[in-house]
């Protein structure tokens, strides 16, 4: 993990701990460091800024900030940060739509989440960034109750924490707790539509994840994660093998978590109240169950998750019905009918998301195949076909924009192959390609034409600027240790519509450099 990413993640923790205003100022200051403009800063700092704006309640600004983060991620060629930016934008759009129906756009939210998932098909080497990316997608899918899509994302986030490079900060237990919580919520919704056997499968899974989380809790908040995990494990037993034990354990762990600062209105604690009431009822303690559920219903806040609120009200109605109250029956019937409608809505969203996923994966596979066909497999730069495609794009409008060309050839490459072997020759080719790519700009094109011949195309550059780049390349190759390698570079420039002529002149200038002894740059005469 680089220093910028580490600094940004530290700011994220501060924002989540309540220092959002300070974090926003710090993130914006860091973003301005490269050029003075916020948009030109690194993706990691844009991430911190999005979270800070969200914490401050500025959702429209957070969505714009996510757009800037997406642009930064693309500049950095970071699949992980791209994924994070898309999922951040999706979840902010979802929250804004909850506040303002005019901003509600479920299709745009799903498209961002699916695109975030597809972005991770490309490798993200940093496990922390990858873990954050999977978590962002999981949160988005979970908010839409698309449990089937959220679970594998939380699992992938957990797997990222198992890599050796991942810091021991407690995230492993956190994501296992997330999986336990998600399965409990899934079970609550299944109970509301009468799918009891299916619901019990998910409480069984919740217990498995919770037991693992308790065993793997570590880092500065290890005790809190351990208690949360034990609470979820107790909830998962309420409807199955141990209601009496669950009825004792659930309030005990809730009290311990409250001692660590969790309030009664905290979603984690409210989620557990229906399970507590069920455990009491199944243990023959109906009056206590009613007291617990009435207190929980009375503590509901306006911003409580609607599914948890619905589960509490339904559990209350069920217990009233069991106690003989006929007044509860109409409300229970209406609530069950509404739950069925909401489940069907969820199924439609799931179908839409899975269809989008299929199309996105096919598109990505096609792009990968096309990219492979235009990439030199040895060096990773463009091949002749890739160069032709890039040139067609650059010259499509017949523009007279200036464009410079470098023709690069490794001096006495045959001798390297003959004396050191073809494996060493391949290493030299890869290294020269890396040096070429490292000495040109992000938008420039580097291609291997075959053998030891390379070309670099520099849009917007003139001969003077291109010659300076060529000299840097010559010096970088000459400075390699281990191999006696030099390159000859020919330089030419001209308008984009005459790029082929510039290529020919650069090639001629390169051969003139070779005849002069090699290891030098030579600009073609105008």
Secondary structure, 3 states (H helix, E strand, C coil): CCHHHHHHHHHHHHHHCCCHHHHHHHHHHHHHCCCCCHHHCCHHHHHHHHHHHHHCCCHHHHHHHHHHHHHHHHHCCCHHHHHHHHHHHHHHHHHHHHHCHHHCCHHHHHHHHHHHHHHCCCCCCCHHHHHHHHHHHHHHHHHCCCHHHHHHHHHHHHHHHCCCCCCCCCHHHHHHHHHHHHHHHHHHHHHHCCCHHHHHHHHHHHHHHHHHHHHHCCCCCHHHHHHHHHHHHHHHHCCCCCHHHHHHHHHHHHHHHHHCCCCCCCHHHHHHHHHHHHHHHHCCCHHHHHHHHHHHHHCCCCCCCHHHHHHHHHHHHHHHHHCCCCHHHHHHHHHHHHHHHHHHHHHHHHHHHHHHHHHHHHHHHHHHHHHHHCECCCCCCECHHHHHHHHHHHCCCCCCCEEEEEEEEECCHHHHHHHHCHHHHHHHHHHHHHHHHHHCCCCCEEEEEECCEEEEEEECCCHHHHHHHHHHHHHHHHCCCCCCCCEEEEEEEEEHHHHHHHHHHHHHHHHHHHHCCCCEEEECCC
